[in-house]
């Protein structure tokens, strides 16, 4: 291709590719369209169903152009109006991601400016914001300044980072894997077992520790298991405790478990993905010992009411984390002399990542901490209010929860599990408020998970009225 042909081809391609550069007038129109949609969505949240039992269709990608208005209409019908409305305060079935409006502003700014937030050399401002969020978390959970951390996509990746550091620090590999033991609660989040498999520890020995009537780890049983394993020539490796289980809202006895872990030179990991931020509330005493963990995971997209997509991990042993994650390449030599721990890429499997720090940093700066604490305190009271209402209707309740999750079932005289399943089906068919179910102590139960920042007393009242109607149908 000669120069003249080359220039003609470039002109042709430029005319077509220029369509990706949106003029200001069109940008303003698009922003207005999206803003109107967002405002309408938020305005209707209190009146629309929290759950729709239908599947999406017509979302295939074709080469036929559609207008933004058409696409928003498609999105509303095929995404928003299918499944769980996770932005609704009436989502009380699973632990919801939040939807604080200021996070949307942060994500918009992050997408427009598009800093490479993984490497300090590439964007010192963005990485500093990420690290300042981590510093705030260290202060909140009383972790030392020397500990390291990063923001992840959620609890599962945070757990991978923590467990990999534990594995590498204790040199659990090759033929030694089958001689090492991990101690879990049956109430532990399944991301723990999943992480062990992913990082090559599928063949490690897992012991499930006995629980008390409040679903907490029995520390005497834990120590008995450890001593038996040592006597059998095995190597106790790690204990995983939970600060807020997803089924029952329970906090394990962290301080006692920390002492046992230290006595036997084990890695102590705490999963506080759901419950961690309740440490800022009147429940602070229940978290005693969390500061003694070797690693800790927390999800801002739960307890800070931020939309899905941001978790966090803190690890005290920076050498172990760097050993697991630090690599470099020739093309990155310009940044090789920076301090390694300033770059999130050195503390995580991710190199390219979303600039998550801004979606935490900006709302914390704009709102302050006090409204977040008030919202968490409110959720603690709401779950007790909900339980009181259910007790008056004759439901049996699970143990008094530590946090904002509980469960209940109706004591039908016959076929109780089947009838409670039918009650759950009726609740889902109604859909005005979304609840979920679980199996606890071999019994079918219905779960309450109150954490959405839009959940208020009126929301609980609506849920109770829905349950009354559904119970009447089952009876």
C-alpha positions in Angstrom: 0.0 0.0 0.0 1.5 3.3 -1.1 1.3 6.5 0.8 -1.7 7.8 -1.1 -3.7 4.6 -0.6 -2.7 4.6 3.0 -4.0 8.2 3.6 -7.3 7.4 1.8 -7.8 4.3 4.0 -6.9 6.3 7.2 -9.5 8.9 6.2 -12.1 6.3 5.6 -11.4 4.6 9.0 -11.3 7.9 10.8 -14.8 8.8 9.6 -16.1 5.5 11.0 -14.1 5.4 14.2 -14.9 9.0 15.0 -18.4 7.8 16.0 -16.9 6.7 19.3 -16.0 10.3 20.2 -19.3 11.7 21.4 -19.8 15.5 20.8 -20.6 17.7 23.8 -24.2 18.3 22.7 -24.9 14.6 22.5 -23.2 13.9 25.8 -25.4 16.4 27.5 -28.5 14.8 26.0 -27.4 11.4 27.0 -26.6 12.5 30.5 -30.1 14.1 30.8 -31.7 10.8 29.5 -29.8 8.7 32.0 -30.4 11.1 34.9 -34.1 11.1 34.2 -34.1 7.3 34.1 -32.1 7.1 37.4 -34.4 9.5 39.1 -37.5 7.6 38.0 -35.9 4.3 39.1 -35.1 5.7 42.6 -38.5 7.4 42.9 -40.4 4.0 42.3 -38.3 1.9 44.6 -40.7 2.1 47.5 -43.7 1.0 45.3 -42.4 -1.7 43.0 -41.8 -5.3 43.8 -38.6 -6.5 45.3 -38.7 -9.8 43.3 -40.0 -10.8 39.9 -40.2 -14.5 39.0 -39.3 -14.2 35.3 -36.4 -14.7 33.0 -34.9 -12.1 30.6 -35.0 -12.4 26.8 -34.1 -10.3 23.8 -30.7 -9.2 25.1 -28.6 -10.6 22.3 -25.9 -8.4 20.8 -26.4 -7.6 17.1 -24.9 -5.1 14.7 -28.1 -3.1 14.6 -27.9 0.2 16.3 -30.3 1.2 19.0 -30.9 4.5 20.7 -30.1 5.1 24.3 -33.8 5.5 25.1 -34.5 2.1 23.5 -31.7 0.5 25.4 -32.9 1.9 28.7 -36.4 0.6 28.1 -34.9 -2.8 27.3 -32.8 -2.7 30.4 -35.7 -1.8 32.6 -37.9 -4.7 31.3 -35.2 -7.3 30.9 -32.9 -6.6 33.8 -34.6 -4.4 36.5 -37.9 -6.2 36.2 -36.4 -9.8 36.5 -35.1 -11.5 39.6 -34.2 -9.5 42.8 -34.3 -5.7 42.9 -31.1 -5.5 44.9 -31.3 -1.7 45.1 -34.6 -1.9 46.9 -35.0 -1.6 50.7 -37.4 -4.5 50.4 -34.5 -6.9 49.5 -34.2 -8.7 52.8 -33.3 -12.2 51.5 -29.6 -12.1 50.9 -27.1 -9.6 52.2 -27.5 -6.8 49.7 -25.0 -4.6 48.0 -25.9 -1.0 48.6 -26.8 1.8 46.2 -25.7 5.1 47.8 -26.1 7.7 45.0 -22.7 9.4 45.5 -21.0 6.1 44.5 -22.6 6.4 41.1 -20.9 9.8 40.8 -17.6 8.3 41.8 -17.9 5.5 39.3 -18.8 8.0 36.5 -15.8 10.2 37.3 -13.5 7.1 37.5 -14.8 5.8 34.1 -14.4 9.2 32.4 -10.9 10.0 33.8 -9.8 6.3 33.6 -6.7 6.3 35.8 -4.6 3.1 35.9 -5.1 2.6 39.6 -3.0 -0.6 39.9 0.5 0.9 39.7 1.7 3.9 41.7 4.1 5.1 38.9 1.2 5.2 36.4 -1.3 7.1 38.7 0.1 8.2 42.0 -3.1 10.0 42.9 -5.4 7.1 42.2 -3.2 4.6 44.1 -2.9 7.1 47.0 -6.7 7.2 47.2 -6.8 3.4 47.2 -4.2 3.3 49.9 -5.9 5.9 52.0 -9.1 3.8 52.0 -6.9 0.9 53.2 -5.4 3.1 55.9 -8.8 4.0 57.1 -9.7 0.3 57.3 -6.5 -0.4 59.3 -7.5 2.3 61.8 -11.1 1.0 62.0 -10.0 -2.6 62.7 -7.0 -1.7 64.8 -4.5 -3.3 62.4 -0.9 -2.1 62.6 0.4 0.5 60.1 2.9 -2.2 58.8 0.1 -4.4 57.6 -0.9 -4.3 53.9 -4.2 -4.5 52.0 -6.0 -3.8 48.8 -9.5 -3.3 47.4 -10.8 -6.3 45.5 -14.0 -7.1 43.7 -15.5 -8.8 46.8 -15.1 -11.3 49.6 -14.1 -14.2 47.3 -11.1 -12.5 45.8 -10.2 -11.0 49.2 -10.2 -14.6 50.7 -8.0 -15.8 47.9 -5.4 -13.1 48.6 -5.4 -13.9 52.4 -5.3 -17.7 52.0 -2.5 -17.5 49.5 -0.4 -15.4 51.8 -1.1 -17.9 54.6 -0.2 -20.8 52.4 3.1 -19.3 51.3 4.1 -18.1 54.7 3.5 -21.6 56.2 5.0 -23.3 53.1 2.0 -25.5 52.6 2.8 -27.2 49.3 3.7 -30.4 47.5 3.5 -33.5 49.8 3.0 -31.4 52.9 -0.5 -30.3 51.8 -2.2 -33.6 52.9 -0.6 -33.2 56.4 -1.9 -29.7 57.1 -5.3 -29.0 58.7 -7.7 -26.0 58.3 -10.4 -25.5 61.0 -13.8 -24.1 59.9 -17.3 -23.6 61.2 -20.1 -25.1 59.3 -21.5 -21.6 59.2 -18.4 -20.3 57.3 -19.1 -18.7 54.0 -18.5 -21.2 51.1 -15.9 -18.9 49.5 -13.5 -20.3 52.1 -13.7 -23.8 50.8 -13.7 -22.5 47.2 -10.6 -20.5 47.8 -8.7 -23.5 49.3 -9.5 -25.5 46.1 -8.5 -22.7 43.8 -5.1 -22.1 45.4 -4.2 -25.7 45.2 -5.2 -26.9 48.6 -8.0 -29.1 47.6 -6.3 -32.1 49.4 -5.8 -30.2 52.7 -7.6 -31.7 55.7 -10.6 -29.7 56.7 -12.1 -30.0 60.2 -15.5 -28.6 61.0 -15.6 -27.4 64.6 -18.6 -28.0 66.8 -20.9 -25.1 67.3 -22.9 -24.0 70.4 -26.7 -23.3 70.4 -26.0 -19.8 69.0 -24.1 -21.3 66.1 -20.7 -20.0 67.4 -17.5 -22.0 67.3 -16.9 -24.0 70.6 -13.3 -23.1 71.5 -12.9 -26.1 73.7 -13.8 -28.3 70.7 -11.4 -26.4 68.5 -8.5 -27.0 70.9 -9.4 -30.6 71.3 -9.3 -31.1 67.5 -6.0 -29.3 67.3 -4.4 -31.5 70.0 -5.7 -34.7 68.4 -4.3 -33.7 65.0 -0.9 -32.9 66.5 -0.8 -36.2 68.3 -1.6 -37.9 64.9 1.5 -36.2 63.3 -0.5 -33.6 61.4 0.2 -29.9 61.2 -2.6 -27.4 62.3 -2.3 -24.7 59.7 -5.2 -22.2 59.8 -8.4 -21.3 61.7 -11.1 -19.4 59.9 -13.5 -17.5 62.2 -16.5 -15.4 61.1 -17.6 -11.9 62.3 -21.1 -12.1 61.0 -22.3 -15.3 59.5 -24.6 -15.1 56.4 -27.1 -17.6 57.8 -27.4 -16.5 61.4 -25.6 -13.1 61.9 -23.3 -14.7 64.4 -19.9 -13.5 65.5 -17.5 -16.3 66.6 -15.5 -15.8 69.9 -12.7 -14.0 68.1 -10.5 -13.2 71.1 -10.4 -16.8 72.4 -9.8 -18.2 68.9 -7.0 -15.7 68.5 -5.3 -17.0 71.7 -5.6 -20.6 70.5 -4.2 -19.7 67.1 -1.2 -18.0 68.6 -0.5 -20.8 71.1 -0.3 -23.3 68.2 1.4 -21.0 65.8 -1.5 -21.1 63.3 -2.7 -18.5 60.8 -5.8 -16.8 62.2 -8.2 -15.5 59.5 -11.4 -13.6 60.1 -14.2 -13.3 57.5 -15.9 -10.0 58.4 -17.2 -9.5 54.8 -20.8 -9.0 56.0 -20.5 -8.0 59.6 -17.2 -6.1 59.9 -18.4 -2.6 59.8 -20.7 -3.2 62.7 -17.5 -2.7 64.8 -18.4 1.0 64.5 -21.7 0.5 66.4 -22.9 -0.4 69.9 -21.8 -4.0 69.0 -18.1 -3.1 69.1 -17.4 -5.3 72.1 -18.4 -8.5 70.2 -15.5 -7.8 67.8 -12.8 -8.0 70.5 -9.9 -10.0 69.1 -10.4 -9.1 65.5 -7.3 -6.9 65.7 -5.3 -10.1 66.5 -6.1 -11.7 63.1 -3.3 -12.4 60.7 -5.7 -11.6 57.8 -9.2 -10.0 57.6 -11.7 -9.5 54.8 -14.4 -6.8 54.8 -16.9 -5.8 52.1 -17.6 -2.1 51.7 -20.3 -3.2 49.2 -22.2 -4.6 52.2 -21.7 -2.6 55.4 -20.8 0.7 53.8 -23.9 0.5 51.5 -21.8 0.7 48.3 -23.0 -1.1 45.1 -21.6 -4.6 44.4 -18.0 -4.7 43.3 -15.7 -3.7 46.1 -14.3 -5.8 48.9 -11.1 -5.4 51.0 -8.5 -7.5 52.5 -5.9 -6.7 55.3 -2.9 -8.9 56.0 -0.3 -8.3 58.6 2.5 -10.2 56.9 3.5 -8.0 54.0 6.4 -10.3 53.0 4.0 -13.2 52.4 1.6 -11.1 50.3 4.5 -9.8 48.2 5.9 -13.3 47.7 2.5 -14.4 46.4 1.7 -11.5 44.1 4.8 -9.5 43.2 6.1 -9.9 39.6 7.5 -7.3 37.2 8.2 -7.1 33.5 10.7 -5.3 31.2 8.1 -2.9 29.9 7.3 -1.8 33.4 10.9 -0.9 34.3 10.1 2.8 34.6 8.1 2.1 37.7 10.4 -0.6 39.1 12.1 1.6 41.7 8.9 2.8 43.4 8.0 1.4 46.8 6.4 -2.0 46.1 3.6 -1.7 48.6 2.2 1.5 47.1 1.0 -0.4 44.0 -2.2 -2.5 44.5 -1.0 -4.8 41.7 1.7 -6.1 44.0 -0.8 -7.2 46.6 -3.4 -8.8 44.4 -3.7 -11.2 41.4 -5.1 -8.3 39.5 -2.9 -6.0 37.4 -5.6 -4.2 35.4 -8.4 -3.3 37.8 -11.3 -0.9 38.2 -10.5 2.3 40.2 -12.5 1.0 43.2 -10.9 3.4 45.7 -12.9 6.4 44.4 -16.2 4.7 45.0 -15.3 4.3 48.7 -13.3 7.5 49.2 -15.7 9.9 47.7 -18.9 9.0 49.7 -16.8 8.8 52.9 -15.6 12.3 52.2 -19.0 13.7 51.2 -21.2 12.0 53.9 -18.8 11.5 56.7 -18.9 8.4 59.0 -21.8 9.3 61.3 -24.7 8.7 58.8 -23.2 5.3 58.0 -23.0 4.3 61.7 -26.6 5.5 62.3 -27.7 3.4 59.4 -26.0 0.3 60.8 -27.5 0.9 64.3 -30.9 1.2 62.6 -30.5 -2.2 61.0 -29.7 -3.8 64.3 -32.9 -2.5 65.8 -35.0 -3.3 62.7 -34.1 -7.0 62.9 -35.3 -7.1 66.5 -38.5 -5.2 65.5 -39.1 -7.8 62.8 -38.5 -10.7 65.2 -41.0 -9.2 67.7 -43.7 -9.0 64.9 -43.1 -12.5 63.8 -43.3 -13.9 67.4 -46.7 -12.3 67.7 -47.8 -14.2 64.6 -46.8 -17.5 66.2 -43.5 -18.1 64.4 -40.6 -19.8 66.0 -37.4 -17.7 65.9 -33.7 -18.6 65.6 -31.4 -17.5 68.4 -31.1 -13.8 69.2 -28.7 -12.5 66.5 -25.5 -10.7 67.1 -26.1 -8.5 64.1 -28.9 -8.0 61.5 -29.5 -11.5 60.2 -32.0 -14.0 61.7 -34.3 -16.8 60.7 -37.7 -18.1 61.5 -40.2 -20.9 60.7 -43.8 -21.6 61.4 -44.5 -24.6 63.8 -47.0 -26.5 61.6 -48.2 -29.6 63.4 -47.5 -31.8 60.4 -45.1 -31.7 57.5 -43.5 -28.5 58.9 -40.6 -28.4 56.4 -42.8 -28.9 53.4 -45.3 -26.3 54.6 -42.6 -23.8 55.3 -41.2 -24.4 51.8 -44.7 -23.7 50.5 -44.8 -20.5 52.6 -41.5 -19.5 51.0 -42.9 -20.2 47.5 -45.9 -18.0 48.3 -43.6 -15.2 49.5 -41.6 -15.4 46.3 -44.7 -15.4 44.2 -46.0 -12.3 46.0 -42.6 -10.6 45.5 -43.4 -7.3 47.3 -40.6 -8.1 49.7 -37.8 -10.6 49.0 -36.8 -13.1 51.6 -34.8 -16.3 51.2 -34.5 -19.7 52.8 -31.8 -22.0 54.3 -31.3 -25.3 56.1 -30.2 -24.8 59.7 -29.9 -27.7 62.1 -31.6 -29.9 59.4 -34.7 -27.7 59.4 -36.0 -25.6 56.6 -36.0 -22.0 57.7 -36.8 -18.5 56.2 -34.0 -15.9 56.5 -34.1 -12.2 57.3 -31.1 -10.2 56.1 -31.5 -6.5 56.9 -28.7 -4.4 55.6 -30.0 -2.3 52.7 -29.7 1.4 53.6 -33.2 2.0 52.2 -34.8 -0.6 54.6 -36.9 1.2 57.2 -39.6 0.4 59.8 -42.2 0.8 57.1 -40.4 -1.8 55.0 -40.6 -4.3 57.8 -44.2 -3.6 58.3 -44.9 -4.3 54.6 -42.9 -7.6 54.9 -45.0 -8.6 58.0 -48.3 -8.0 56.1 -47.0 -10.0 53.2 -46.1 -12.9 55.4 -49.5 -12.8 57.0 -51.2 -13.1 53.6 -48.9 -15.9 52.5 -49.3 -17.8 55.8 -53.1 -17.6 55.4 -52.8 -19.3 52.0 -50.7 -22.1 53.4 -52.9 -22.8 56.4 
